[in-house]
Amino acid sequence: MAHEFVINASKVNIDFDRAQSLMNETLAELSAHWVDHNETILKRTGITDHKQALFDNYCRRHLEHFGEHFAPDLMADPF
């Protein structure tokens, strides 16, 4: 199985599937819905990687909802 990576806030490669397994299901669904329905805006801003957009959106929602960063977004070592 090939791994797909996203870049976290520390500029570290994070295995998307591993990070996704730690996501709150409701927030992940909201993020996926937002990314799917805002593809034009994302492309206009230069964001073309769906999983990166989903990860970034989820991290923002996680911080807003829980008041703390999503742990994989701050990791200094590859995950």
PDB file with one MODEL, atoms N, CA, C and O in Angstrom:
MODEL        1
ATOM      1  N   MET A   1       0.846  -1.183   0.000  1.00  0.00           N
ATOM      2  CA  MET A   1       0.000   0.000   0.000  1.00  0.00           C
ATOM      3  C   MET A   1       0.888   1.243   0.000  1.00  0.00           C
ATOM      4  O   MET A   1       1.772   1.387   0.844  1.00  0.00           O
ATOM      5  N   ALA A   2       0.646   2.120  -0.941  1.00  0.00           N
ATOM      6  CA  ALA A   2       1.429   3.348  -1.046  1.00  0.00           C
ATOM      7  C   ALA A   2       0.950   4.365  -0.010  1.00  0.00           C
ATOM      8  O   ALA A   2      -0.246   4.515   0.241  1.00  0.00           O
ATOM      9  N   HIS A   3       1.907   5.043   0.571  1.00  0.00           N
ATOM     10  CA  HIS A   3       1.571   6.061   1.555  1.00  0.00           C
ATOM     11  C   HIS A   3       1.453   7.408   0.855  1.00  0.00           C
ATOM     12  O   HIS A   3       2.227   7.720  -0.050  1.00  0.00           O
ATOM     13  N   GLU A   4       0.489   8.191   1.278  1.00  0.00           N
ATOM     14  CA  GLU A   4       0.337   9.548   0.782  1.00  0.00           C
ATOM     15  C   GLU A   4       0.641  10.479   1.939  1.00  0.00           C
ATOM     16  O   GLU A   4       0.158  10.290   3.056  1.00  0.00           O
ATOM     17  N   PHE A   5       1.441  11.475   1.655  1.00  0.00           N
ATOM     18  CA  PHE A   5       1.895  12.376   2.699  1.00  0.00           C
ATOM     19  C   PHE A   5       1.356  13.784   2.513  1.00  0.00           C
ATOM     20  O   PHE A   5       1.110  14.236   1.395  1.00  0.00           O
ATOM     21  N   VAL A   6       1.180  14.462   3.637  1.00  0.00           N
ATOM     22  CA  VAL A   6       0.839  15.881   3.661  1.00  0.00           C
ATOM     23  C   VAL A   6       1.925  16.573   4.474  1.00  0.00           C
ATOM     24  O   VAL A   6       2.685  15.927   5.196  1.00  0.00           O
ATOM     25  N   ILE A   7       1.986  17.874   4.348  1.00  0.00           N
ATOM     26  CA  ILE A   7       2.983  18.664   5.064  1.00  0.00           C
ATOM     27  C   ILE A   7       2.297  19.354   6.239  1.00  0.00           C
ATOM     28  O   ILE A   7       1.280  20.026   6.066  1.00  0.00           O
ATOM     29  N   ASN A   8       2.857  19.182   7.431  1.00  0.00           N
ATOM     30  CA  ASN A   8       2.247  19.823   8.597  1.00  0.00           C
ATOM     31  C   ASN A   8       2.793  21.235   8.806  1.00  0.00           C
ATOM     32  O   ASN A   8       3.589  21.721   8.003  1.00  0.00           O
ATOM     33  N   ALA A   9       2.368  21.882   9.870  1.00  0.00           N
ATOM     34  CA  ALA A   9       2.770  23.272  10.162  1.00  0.00           C
ATOM     35  C   ALA A   9       4.262  23.404  10.409  1.00  0.00           C
ATOM     36  O   ALA A   9       4.823  24.490  10.267  1.00  0.00           O
ATOM     37  N   SER A  10       4.906  22.307  10.778  1.00  0.00           N
ATOM     38  CA  SER A  10       6.355  22.305  11.015  1.00  0.00           C
ATOM     39  C   SER A  10       7.134  21.939   9.754  1.00  0.00           C
ATOM     40  O   SER A  10       8.351  21.759   9.797  1.00  0.00           O
ATOM     41  N   LYS A  11       6.421  21.830   8.630  1.00  0.00           N
ATOM     42  CA  LYS A  11       7.016  21.469   7.333  1.00  0.00           C
ATOM     43  C   LYS A  11       7.570  20.049   7.314  1.00  0.00           C
ATOM     44  O   LYS A  11       8.576  19.770   6.660  1.00  0.00           O
ATOM     45  N   VAL A  12       6.898  19.152   8.043  1.00  0.00           N
ATOM     46  CA  VAL A  12       7.300  17.755   8.144  1.00  0.00           C
ATOM     47  C   VAL A  12       6.275  16.897   7.390  1.00  0.00           C
ATOM     48  O   VAL A  12       5.076  17.170   7.440  1.00  0.00           O
ATOM     49  N   ASN A  13       6.755  15.863   6.694  1.00  0.00           N
ATOM     50  CA  ASN A  13       5.859  14.933   6.012  1.00  0.00           C
ATOM     51  C   ASN A  13       5.114  14.079   7.026  1.00  0.00           C
ATOM     52  O   ASN A  13       5.714  13.473   7.914  1.00  0.00           O
ATOM     53  N   ILE A  14       3.815  14.046   6.879  1.00  0.00           N
ATOM     54  CA  ILE A  14       2.945  13.280   7.766  1.00  0.00           C
ATOM     55  C   ILE A  14       2.150  12.294   6.907  1.00  0.00           C
ATOM     56  O   ILE A  14       1.577  12.685   5.890  1.00  0.00           O
ATOM     57  N   ASP A  15       2.112  11.040   7.302  1.00  0.00           N
ATOM     58  CA  ASP A  15       1.329  10.028   6.599  1.00  0.00           C
ATOM     59  C   ASP A  15      -0.153  10.389   6.781  1.00  0.00           C
ATOM     60  O   ASP A  15      -0.680  10.372   7.893  1.00  0.00           O
ATOM     61  N   PHE A  16      -0.803  10.713   5.667  1.00  0.00           N
ATOM     62  CA  PHE A  16      -2.186  11.184   5.748  1.00  0.00           C
ATOM     63  C   PHE A  16      -3.108  10.151   6.383  1.00  0.00           C
ATOM     64  O   PHE A  16      -3.937  10.504   7.221  1.00  0.00           O
ATOM     65  N   ASP A  17      -2.981   8.891   6.003  1.00  0.00           N
ATOM     66  CA  ASP A  17      -3.884   7.873   6.551  1.00  0.00           C
ATOM     67  C   ASP A  17      -3.720   7.709   8.059  1.00  0.00           C
ATOM     68  O   ASP A  17      -4.701   7.518   8.778  1.00  0.00           O
ATOM     69  N   ARG A  18      -2.491   7.784   8.529  1.00  0.00           N
ATOM     70  CA  ARG A  18      -2.259   7.684   9.977  1.00  0.00           C
ATOM     71  C   ARG A  18      -2.855   8.895  10.697  1.00  0.00           C
ATOM     72  O   ARG A  18      -3.480   8.755  11.748  1.00  0.00           O
ATOM     73  N   ALA A  19      -2.658  10.072  10.127  1.00  0.00           N
ATOM     74  CA  ALA A  19      -3.230  11.274  10.742  1.00  0.00           C
ATOM     75  C   ALA A  19      -4.755  11.216  10.712  1.00  0.00           C
ATOM     76  O   ALA A  19      -5.421  11.577  11.683  1.00  0.00           O
ATOM     77  N   GLN A  20      -5.290  10.762   9.597  1.00  0.00           N
ATOM     78  CA  GLN A  20      -6.743  10.690   9.462  1.00  0.00           C
ATOM     79  C   GLN A  20      -7.346   9.741  10.501  1.00  0.00           C
ATOM     80  O   GLN A  20      -8.462   9.967  10.968  1.00  0.00           O
ATOM     81  N   SER A  21      -6.623   8.690  10.861  1.00  0.00           N
ATOM     82  CA  SER A  21      -7.142   7.743  11.853  1.00  0.00           C
ATOM     83  C   SER A  21      -7.281   8.382  13.234  1.00  0.00           C
ATOM     84  O   SER A  21      -7.981   7.847  14.094  1.00  0.00           O
ATOM     85  N   LEU A  22      -6.623   9.518  13.452  1.00  0.00           N
ATOM     86  CA  LEU A  22      -6.699  10.216  14.738  1.00  0.00           C
ATOM     87  C   LEU A  22      -7.722  11.354  14.736  1.00  0.00           C
ATOM     88  O   LEU A  22      -7.997  11.956  15.774  1.00  0.00           O
ATOM     89  N   MET A  23      -8.281  11.640  13.560  1.00  0.00           N
ATOM     90  CA  MET A  23      -9.209  12.773  13.439  1.00  0.00           C
ATOM     91  C   MET A  23     -10.567  12.468  14.054  1.00  0.00           C
ATOM     92  O   MET A  23     -11.044  11.334  14.030  1.00  0.00           O
ATOM     93  N   ASN A  24     -11.169  13.503  14.601  1.00  0.00           N
ATOM     94  CA  ASN A  24     -12.548  13.432  15.058  1.00  0.00           C
ATOM     95  C   ASN A  24     -13.422  13.246  13.814  1.00  0.00           C
ATOM     96  O   ASN A  24     -13.322  14.016  12.860  1.00  0.00           O
ATOM     97  N   GLU A  25     -14.266  12.236  13.831  1.00  0.00           N
ATOM     98  CA  GLU A  25     -15.050  11.882  12.645  1.00  0.00           C
ATOM     99  C   GLU A  25     -15.936  13.020  12.142  1.00  0.00           C
ATOM    100  O   GLU A  25     -15.993  13.277  10.940  1.00  0.00           O
ATOM    101  N   THR A  26     -16.611  13.690  13.039  1.00  0.00           N
ATOM    102  CA  THR A  26     -17.505  14.779  12.639  1.00  0.00           C
ATOM    103  C   THR A  26     -16.729  15.930  12.012  1.00  0.00           C
ATOM    104  O   THR A  26     -17.127  16.451  10.970  1.00  0.00           O
ATOM    105  N   LEU A  27     -15.624  16.332  12.639  1.00  0.00           N
ATOM    106  CA  LEU A  27     -14.826  17.429  12.091  1.00  0.00           C
ATOM    107  C   LEU A  27     -14.195  17.037  10.756  1.00  0.00           C
ATOM    108  O   LEU A  27     -14.080  17.868   9.855  1.00  0.00           O
ATOM    109  N   ALA A  28     -13.791  15.780  10.630  1.00  0.00           N
ATOM    110  CA  ALA A  28     -13.217  15.305   9.368  1.00  0.00           C
ATOM    111  C   ALA A  28     -14.261  15.350   8.251  1.00  0.00           C
ATOM    112  O   ALA A  28     -13.954  15.737   7.123  1.00  0.00           O
ATOM    113  N   GLU A  29     -15.485  14.955   8.566  1.00  0.00           N
ATOM    114  CA  GLU A  29     -16.561  15.003   7.566  1.00  0.00           C
ATOM    115  C   GLU A  29     -16.857  16.438   7.153  1.00  0.00           C
ATOM    116  O   GLU A  29     -17.066  16.712   5.972  1.00  0.00           O
ATOM    117  N   LEU A  30     -16.877  17.358   8.120  1.00  0.00           N
ATOM    118  CA  LEU A  30     -17.100  18.768   7.799  1.00  0.00           C
ATOM    119  C   LEU A  30     -15.980  19.313   6.916  1.00  0.00           C
ATOM    120  O   LEU A  30     -16.234  20.077   5.984  1.00  0.00           O
ATOM    121  N   SER A  31     -14.759  18.925   7.208  1.00  0.00           N
ATOM    122  CA  SER A  31     -13.620  19.370   6.410  1.00  0.00           C
ATOM    123  C   SER A  31     -13.697  18.815   4.997  1.00  0.00           C
ATOM    124  O   SER A  31     -13.458  19.541   4.031  1.00  0.00           O
ATOM    125  N   ALA A  32     -14.028  17.539   4.867  1.00  0.00           N
ATOM    126  CA  ALA A  32     -14.146  16.920   3.542  1.00  0.00           C
ATOM    127  C   ALA A  32     -15.243  17.604   2.729  1.00  0.00           C
ATOM    128  O   ALA A  32     -15.074  17.869   1.538  1.00  0.00           O
ATOM    129  N   HIS A  33     -16.345  17.881   3.374  1.00  0.00           N
ATOM    130  CA  HIS A  33     -17.464  18.566   2.698  1.00  0.00           C
ATOM    131  C   HIS A  33     -17.020  19.952   2.223  1.00  0.00           C
ATOM    132  O   HIS A  33     -17.302  20.342   1.090  1.00  0.00           O
ATOM    133  N   TRP A  34     -16.331  20.689   3.082  1.00  0.00           N
ATOM    134  CA  TRP A  34     -15.872  22.034   2.720  1.00  0.00           C
ATOM    135  C   TRP A  34     -14.900  21.975   1.539  1.00  0.00           C
ATOM    136  O   TRP A  34     -15.030  22.748   0.589  1.00  0.00           O
ATOM    137  N   VAL A  35     -13.944  21.074   1.595  1.00  0.00           N
ATOM    138  CA  VAL A  35     -12.960  20.947   0.509  1.00  0.00           C
ATOM    139  C   VAL A  35     -13.656  20.564  -0.798  1.00  0.00           C
ATOM    140  O   VAL A  35     -13.364  21.137  -1.848  1.00  0.00           O
ATOM    141  N   ASP A  36     -14.571  19.602  -0.737  1.00  0.00           N
ATOM    142  CA  ASP A  36     -15.279  19.167  -1.943  1.00  0.00           C
ATOM    143  C   ASP A  36     -16.097  20.296  -2.577  1.00  0.00           C
ATOM    144  O   ASP A  36     -16.220  20.367  -3.800  1.00  0.00           O
ATOM    145  N   HIS A  37     -16.649  21.165  -1.751  1.00  0.00           N
ATOM    146  CA  HIS A  37     -17.508  22.224  -2.262  1.00  0.00           C
ATOM    147  C   HIS A  37     -16.790  23.548  -2.514  1.00  0.00           C
ATOM    148  O   HIS A  37     -17.423  24.524  -2.915  1.00  0.00           O
ATOM    149  N   ASN A  38     -15.503  23.592  -2.288  1.00  0.00           N
ATOM    150  CA  ASN A  38     -14.742  24.828  -2.498  1.00  0.00           C
ATOM    151  C   ASN A  38     -13.510  24.593  -3.374  1.00  0.00           C
ATOM    152  O   ASN A  38     -12.499  25.284  -3.245  1.00  0.00           O
ATOM    153  N   GLU A  39     -13.614  23.620  -4.253  1.00  0.00           N
ATOM    154  CA  GLU A  39     -12.497  23.266  -5.127  1.00  0.00           C
ATOM    155  C   GLU A  39     -12.043  24.450  -5.991  1.00  0.00           C
ATOM    156  O   GLU A  39     -10.845  24.644  -6.201  1.00  0.00           O
ATOM    157  N   THR A  40     -12.985  25.223  -6.480  1.00  0.00           N
ATOM    158  CA  THR A  40     -12.640  26.373  -7.322  1.00  0.00           C
ATOM    159  C   THR A  40     -11.829  27.400  -6.542  1.00  0.00           C
ATOM    160  O   THR A  40     -10.840  27.928  -7.051  1.00  0.00           O
ATOM    161  N   ILE A  41     -12.235  27.680  -5.332  1.00  0.00           N
ATOM    162  CA  ILE A  41     -11.501  28.634  -4.487  1.00  0.00           C
ATOM    163  C   ILE A  41     -10.105  28.097  -4.191  1.00  0.00           C
ATOM    164  O   ILE A  41      -9.126  28.841  -4.250  1.00  0.00           O
ATOM    165  N   LEU A  42     -10.015  26.827  -3.876  1.00  0.00           N
ATOM    166  CA  LEU A  42      -8.719  26.229  -3.567  1.00  0.00           C
ATOM    167  C   LEU A  42      -7.782  26.306  -4.771  1.00  0.00           C
ATOM    168  O   LEU A  42      -6.611  26.656  -4.621  1.00  0.00           O
ATOM    169  N   LYS A  43      -8.282  25.984  -5.955  1.00  0.00           N
ATOM    170  CA  LYS A  43      -7.454  26.050  -7.162  1.00  0.00           C
ATOM    171  C   LYS A  43      -6.993  27.471  -7.438  1.00  0.00           C
ATOM    172  O   LYS A  43      -5.854  27.695  -7.848  1.00  0.00           O
ATOM    173  N   ARG A  44      -7.877  28.421  -7.213  1.00  0.00           N
ATOM    174  CA  ARG A  44      -7.529  29.830  -7.432  1.00  0.00           C
ATOM    175  C   ARG A  44      -6.397  30.283  -6.516  1.00  0.00           C
ATOM    176  O   ARG A  44      -5.616  31.164  -6.873  1.00  0.00           O
ATOM    177  N   THR A  45      -6.314  29.683  -5.344  1.00  0.00           N
ATOM    178  CA  THR A  45      -5.260  30.048  -4.398  1.00  0.00           C
ATOM    179  C   THR A  45      -4.034  29.155  -4.539  1.00  0.00           C
ATOM    180  O   THR A  45      -3.078  29.277  -3.773  1.00  0.00           O
ATOM    181  N   GLY A  46      -4.066  28.250  -5.528  1.00  0.00           N
ATOM    182  CA  GLY A  46      -2.911  27.406  -5.797  1.00  0.00           C
ATOM    183  C   GLY A  46      -2.895  26.087  -5.057  1.00  0.00           C
ATOM    184  O   GLY A  46      -1.905  25.357  -5.119  1.00  0.00           O
ATOM    185  N   ILE A  47      -3.967  25.769  -4.359  1.00  0.00           N
ATOM    186  CA  ILE A  47      -4.035  24.507  -3.611  1.00  0.00           C
ATOM    187  C   ILE A  47      -4.729  23.475  -4.500  1.00  0.00           C
ATOM    188  O   ILE A  47      -5.920  23.588  -4.789  1.00  0.00           O
ATOM    189  N   THR A  48      -3.972  22.476  -4.923  1.00  0.00           N
ATOM    190  CA  THR A  48      -4.527  21.459  -5.821  1.00  0.00           C
ATOM    191  C   THR A  48      -4.538  20.064  -5.204  1.00  0.00           C
ATOM    192  O   THR A  48      -5.167  19.156  -5.749  1.00  0.00           O
ATOM    193  N   ASP A  49      -3.865  19.882  -4.096  1.00  0.00           N
ATOM    194  CA  ASP A  49      -3.809  18.571  -3.450  1.00  0.00           C
ATOM    195  C   ASP A  49      -4.978  18.434  -2.476  1.00  0.00           C
ATOM    196  O   ASP A  49      -5.031  19.114  -1.451  1.00  0.00           O
ATOM    197  N   HIS A  50      -5.911  17.548  -2.812  1.00  0.00           N
ATOM    198  CA  HIS A  50      -7.132  17.373  -2.019  1.00  0.00           C
ATOM    199  C   HIS A  50      -6.816  16.966  -0.574  1.00  0.00           C
ATOM    200  O   HIS A  50      -7.409  17.502   0.363  1.00  0.00           O
ATOM    201  N   LYS A  51      -5.904  16.042  -0.395  1.00  0.00           N
ATOM    202  CA  LYS A  51      -5.603  15.568   0.966  1.00  0.00           C
ATOM    203  C   LYS A  51      -4.914  16.645   1.795  1.00  0.00           C
ATOM    204  O   LYS A  51      -5.158  16.755   2.997  1.00  0.00           O
ATOM    205  N   GLN A  52      -4.057  17.438   1.160  1.00  0.00           N
ATOM    206  CA  GLN A  52      -3.418  18.541   1.879  1.00  0.00           C
ATOM    207  C   GLN A  52      -4.462  19.559   2.308  1.00  0.00           C
ATOM    208  O   GLN A  52      -4.428  20.052   3.436  1.00  0.00           O
ATOM    209  N   ALA A  53      -5.388  19.872   1.412  1.00  0.00           N
ATOM    210  CA  ALA A  53      -6.452  20.824   1.741  1.00  0.00           C
ATOM    211  C   ALA A  53      -7.315  20.289   2.877  1.00  0.00           C
ATOM    212  O   ALA A  53      -7.691  21.037   3.779  1.00  0.00           O
ATOM    213  N   LEU A  54      -7.628  19.002   2.836  1.00  0.00           N
ATOM    214  CA  LEU A  54      -8.434  18.388   3.890  1.00  0.00           C
ATOM    215  C   LEU A  54      -7.693  18.433   5.221  1.00  0.00           C
ATOM    216  O   LEU A  54      -8.281  18.777   6.247  1.00  0.00           O
ATOM    217  N   PHE A  55      -6.400  18.087   5.210  1.00  0.00           N
ATOM    218  CA  PHE A  55      -5.601  18.105   6.439  1.00  0.00           C
ATOM    219  C   PHE A  55      -5.550  19.514   7.023  1.00  0.00           C
ATOM    220  O   PHE A  55      -5.772  19.699   8.220  1.00  0.00           O
ATOM    221  N   ASP A  56      -5.260  20.501   6.185  1.00  0.00           N
ATOM    222  CA  ASP A  56      -5.165  21.886   6.654  1.00  0.00           C
ATOM    223  C   ASP A  56      -6.492  22.374   7.223  1.00  0.00           C
ATOM    224  O   ASP A  56      -6.526  23.019   8.271  1.00  0.00           O
ATOM    225  N   ASN A  57      -7.583  22.063   6.529  1.00  0.00           N
ATOM    226  CA  ASN A  57      -8.892  22.494   6.999  1.00  0.00           C
ATOM    227  C   ASN A  57      -9.237  21.803   8.311  1.00  0.00           C
ATOM    228  O   ASN A  57      -9.767  22.427   9.230  1.00  0.00           O
ATOM    229  N   TYR A  58      -8.931  20.505   8.391  1.00  0.00           N
ATOM    230  CA  TYR A  58      -9.205  19.782   9.624  1.00  0.00           C
ATOM    231  C   TYR A  58      -8.424  20.382  10.794  1.00  0.00           C
ATOM    232  O   TYR A  58      -8.978  20.567  11.878  1.00  0.00           O
ATOM    233  N   CYS A  59      -7.151  20.684  10.581  1.00  0.00           N
ATOM    234  CA  CYS A  59      -6.325  21.234  11.660  1.00  0.00           C
ATOM    235  C   CYS A  59      -6.910  22.539  12.198  1.00  0.00           C
ATOM    236  O   CYS A  59      -6.914  22.781  13.405  1.00  0.00           O
ATOM    237  N   ARG A  60      -7.403  23.375  11.281  1.00  0.00           N
ATOM    238  CA  ARG A  60      -8.033  24.627  11.703  1.00  0.00           C
ATOM    239  C   ARG A  60      -9.296  24.347  12.522  1.00  0.00           C
ATOM    240  O   ARG A  60      -9.503  24.949  13.576  1.00  0.00           O
ATOM    241  N   ARG A  61     -10.131  23.442  12.038  1.00  0.00           N
ATOM    242  CA  ARG A  61     -11.362  23.100  12.766  1.00  0.00           C
ATOM    243  C   ARG A  61     -11.063  22.485  14.136  1.00  0.00           C
ATOM    244  O   ARG A  61     -11.740  22.781  15.120  1.00  0.00           O
ATOM    245  N   HIS A  62     -10.052  21.635  14.187  1.00  0.00           N
ATOM    246  CA  HIS A  62      -9.667  20.981  15.445  1.00  0.00           C
ATOM    247  C   HIS A  62      -9.272  22.037  16.479  1.00  0.00           C
ATOM    248  O   HIS A  62      -9.697  21.976  17.632  1.00  0.00           O
ATOM    249  N   LEU A  63      -8.463  22.996  16.057  1.00  0.00           N
ATOM    250  CA  LEU A  63      -8.044  24.067  16.964  1.00  0.00           C
ATOM    251  C   LEU A  63      -9.240  24.883  17.447  1.00  0.00           C
ATOM    252  O   LEU A  63      -9.349  25.195  18.633  1.00  0.00           O
ATOM    253  N   GLU A  64     -10.130  25.223  16.528  1.00  0.00           N
ATOM    254  CA  GLU A  64     -11.321  26.003  16.899  1.00  0.00           C
ATOM    255  C   GLU A  64     -12.230  25.219  17.855  1.00  0.00           C
ATOM    256  O   GLU A  64     -12.756  25.781  18.815  1.00  0.00           O
ATOM    257  N   HIS A  65     -12.409  23.937  17.592  1.00  0.00           N
ATOM    258  CA  HIS A  65     -13.351  23.130  18.373  1.00  0.00           C
ATOM    259  C   HIS A  65     -12.789  22.721  19.740  1.00  0.00           C
ATOM    260  O   HIS A  65     -13.480  22.824  20.753  1.00  0.00           O
ATOM    261  N   PHE A  66     -11.550  22.262  19.763  1.00  0.00           N
ATOM    262  CA  PHE A  66     -10.975  21.731  21.002  1.00  0.00           C
ATOM    263  C   PHE A  66     -10.081  22.720  21.744  1.00  0.00           C
ATOM    264  O   PHE A  66      -9.718  22.480  22.895  1.00  0.00           O
ATOM    265  N   GLY A  67      -9.724  23.825  21.098  1.00  0.00           N
ATOM    266  CA  GLY A  67      -8.861  24.812  21.741  1.00  0.00           C
ATOM    267  C   GLY A  67      -7.414  24.379  21.835  1.00  0.00           C
ATOM    268  O   GLY A  67      -6.636  24.953  22.597  1.00  0.00           O
ATOM    269  N   GLU A  68      -7.049  23.363  21.059  1.00  0.00           N
ATOM    270  CA  GLU A  68      -5.660  22.904  21.019  1.00  0.00           C
ATOM    271  C   GLU A  68      -5.362  22.391  19.617  1.00  0.00           C
ATOM    272  O   GLU A  68      -6.267  22.005  18.877  1.00  0.00           O
ATOM    273  N   HIS A  69      -4.088  22.394  19.265  1.00  0.00           N
ATOM    274  CA  HIS A  69      -3.674  21.949  17.944  1.00  0.00           C
ATOM    275  C   HIS A  69      -3.850  20.445  17.795  1.00  0.00           C
ATOM    276  O   HIS A  69      -3.738  19.694  18.764  1.00  0.00           O
ATOM    277  N   PHE A  70      -4.122  20.024  16.581  1.00  0.00           N
ATOM    278  CA  PHE A  70      -4.152  18.604  16.226  1.00  0.00           C
ATOM    279  C   PHE A  70      -2.709  18.113  16.282  1.00  0.00           C
ATOM    280  O   PHE A  70      -1.854  18.629  15.561  1.00  0.00           O
ATOM    281  N   ALA A  71      -2.428  17.131  17.122  1.00  0.00           N
ATOM    282  CA  ALA A  71      -1.050  16.703  17.404  1.00  0.00           C
ATOM    283  C   ALA A  71      -0.195  16.455  16.151  1.00  0.00           C
ATOM    284  O   ALA A  71       0.948  16.910  16.112  1.00  0.00           O
ATOM    285  N   PRO A  72      -0.699  15.755  15.130  1.00  0.00           N
ATOM    286  CA  PRO A  72       0.150  15.538  13.947  1.00  0.00           C
ATOM    287  C   PRO A  72       0.555  16.836  13.238  1.00  0.00           C
ATOM    288  O   PRO A  72       1.551  16.856  12.515  1.00  0.00           O
ATOM    289  N   ASP A  73      -0.196  17.901  13.435  1.00  0.00           N
ATOM    290  CA  ASP A  73       0.142  19.158  12.774  1.00  0.00           C
ATOM    291  C   ASP A  73       1.376  19.812  13.394  1.00  0.00           C
ATOM    292  O   ASP A  73       2.002  20.663  12.763  1.00  0.00           O
ATOM    293  N   LEU A  74       1.724  19.436  14.593  1.00  0.00           N
ATOM    294  CA  LEU A  74       2.871  20.042  15.270  1.00  0.00           C
ATOM    295  C   LEU A  74       4.091  19.126  15.364  1.00  0.00           C
ATOM    296  O   LEU A  74       5.127  19.529  15.891  1.00  0.00           O
ATOM    297  N   MET A  75       3.975  17.912  14.864  1.00  0.00           N
ATOM    298  CA  MET A  75       5.073  16.955  14.998  1.00  0.00           C
ATOM    299  C   MET A  75       6.329  17.443  14.294  1.00  0.00           C
ATOM    300  O   MET A  75       6.275  17.955  13.175  1.00  0.00           O
ATOM    301  N   ALA A  76       7.446  17.278  14.961  1.00  0.00           N
ATOM    302  CA  ALA A  76       8.724  17.710  14.402  1.00  0.00           C
ATOM    303  C   ALA A  76       9.438  16.576  13.662  1.00  0.00           C
ATOM    304  O   ALA A  76      10.411  16.810  12.945  1.00  0.00           O
ATOM    305  N   ASP A  77       8.952  15.359  13.840  1.00  0.00           N
ATOM    306  CA  ASP A  77       9.537  14.196  13.169  1.00  0.00           C
ATOM    307  C   ASP A  77       8.483  13.581  12.254  1.00  0.00           C
ATOM    308  O   ASP A  77       7.288  13.670  12.536  1.00  0.00           O
ATOM    309  N   PRO A  78       8.918  12.958  11.163  1.00  0.00           N
ATOM    310  CA  PRO A  78       7.942  12.316  10.259  1.00  0.00           C
ATOM    311  C   PRO A  78       7.055  11.328  11.003  1.00  0.00           C
ATOM    312  O   PRO A  78       7.486  10.669  11.950  1.00  0.00           O
ATOM    313  N   PHE A  79       5.817  11.242  10.557  1.00  0.00           N
ATOM    314  CA  PHE A  79       4.808  10.407  11.200  1.00  0.00           C
ATOM    315  C   PHE A  79       4.216   9.498  10.141  1.00  0.00           C
ATOM    316  O   PHE A  79       3.335   8.692  10.441  1.00  0.00           O
TER     317      PHE A  79
ENDMDL
END
